[in-house]
C-alpha cells in the first residue's frame, strides 16, 4: 500500500514519525508531505520514509520555476561567482539590495497577480499540486496528521480528486481504522469527507 501523510502544520512530529516508521515496517511505501524539511530536523524519519516539501512541489509548476530561476537563482549564482576576495562584501550587498528592491517587488506586484489570475490563488494551486502528487505516485491511503492539513485532505476526497487512481481512503491514522464521533475529526481516527468539511 502507498501511504501519504499530510503534515503541513508539523505539530505532531513524534506521532507522525512513529506512525510513518510503523507503516514502513508493515511493508508500505510512505511519503510525508510537509511545508519544509527544516521543520523536521529535530525529528528525523526512519529509513524508507520519503519527505516531500510543499515549497519544492510548488516550484515544479513551470511558471513558478521559471520566475524563481530568473529572479532569484540566476542572480544568486552570479553573486556567488563574482563575490570572491575583495569583492565579496560589495557584491554581497548589491545582491541583497537587488532582491529587496527589485526581485521581491516584481514577485509580489507583478508576477503573483498575473499568476493568480491565470492559475487561481495559492491555495488552489497547492491543492492541484497535491492531487497531481497523489495521481503520479498512485497513493492508496492519505493520513491527515494535523488540523492545518485538513483543508487539503478534504480537497483530495472530492470527486475525481479522490486519493489514488484506484480510489483510496482518507483517515487520521496509517494503520487500522477508528470511529469518527459527532462529525468532528480527531487525530488518530478515520473520518470521511463530511467529517473533514465540518472542521474547515
PyMOL commands that set and color helices and strands:
alter all, ss='L'
color gray80, all
select helices_A, chain A and resi 13-25+37-40+54-58+62-82+85-119+122-137+147-157+159-161+193-199
alter helices_A, ss='H'
color red, helices_A
select strands_A, chain A and resi 2-6+29-34+49-53+141-144+169-171
alter strands_A, ss='S'
color yellow, strands_A
deselect
rebuild
show_as cartoon
